[in-house]
Amino acid sequence: MVVYDIFSNGKSIGSIYFGSYYEPFHENYSITVEKEIYDKGKVNGEKIFLSDNAQRDYKNGIFNENYYYLDTINNKVGQIMLPKRSSKGLVGIYFDSIDIHKNKFAIISTDLSEHNKKIFLKIFKTIKIE
């Protein structure tokens, strides 16, 4: 895998990933309806949430930090990721297979200013995959 950093004004604002191994965007946390499991997980430093309906909340991404949707760019389907809140989450795009070698491609911005969100969304629309 090849990783490139994106800099603006001497500050790292994101990364580009290209290669055979990269996972689609996902969030790593647990949801439980059992208070004992929640309490134990919190004590152990796990990212865990207590819910009255874990299956519904997981399915609907209630505890996700990001929104996800699919978009077609240059005839390729990409997974777009946008933060739910301005202070948490990431902006990104992920393509599962962009060439005959089935390489994956992702661009992720860690700078969540409104200005950078708009710039990255414009950048995503200009991606050309040959």
Secondary structure, DSSP 8 states (H G I E B T S, - for coil): -EEEEEEETTEEEEEEEEES---------EEES-HHHHHHHHHTT--EEE-S-HHHHHHTTTT-SEEEEEEEETTEEEEEEEESBTTBS-EEEEES--STT--EEEEEE----HHHHHHHHHHHHT----
